[in-house]
Amino acid sequence: MSSETDGSGHRKGLPAMGADAHSDGACEPQRSSRRFPTLTRDTARPEGGGRAASGDFPAPARQWPLLTVMGGVAVGLLLEALDAFRIGAIVIGLSLLAGAVLRWALPSVGMLAVRSRFTDMATYGGLGFVIVMLAMMVQPKPWIHIPFLDDIVHFTVR
């Protein structure tokens, strides 16, 4: 096999792979590796970013993981509007935790996938945990008591 090049820097005998090489409508050959290229020219779809259900189902059914989380958040907001602040906030936090579990357990979660699986799980899980913990510590009559938080609050209020 010869390593001679033509005047444009391409090896002789091989088709050029630039943008002008596709004028005849031929598509680019498949990559042999599933790894992302070192230099990307576009945003890659997040892992699990495909439809959660096949295209035969209506649009809402294809996005059931996202609708489940959003429905839980809506119920939590409704409870908060009805003066059940603590319970509503816990429902919102548990909905986000459920989103983290769905993102971990399902191979395809539709629009619930925003970034990589790890980033989505850390974000949904972290926010859900913090919201639940804060809801259980809210005054008056907190359900749990964490002593070092009292010290932090007293230090900042002084």
Secondary structure, DSSP 4 states (H G I P E B T S, - for coil): ----B-TTSPBTTS---SGGGGTT-PPPPPPS--SPPSS-SSPPPPTT-S-SS-TTS-HHHHTHHHHHHHHHHHHHHHHHHTT-HHHHHHHHHHHHHHHHHHHHH-S--GGG--S-HHHHHHHHHHHHHHHHHHHHHPSSS-SS--HHHHHHHHHHH-
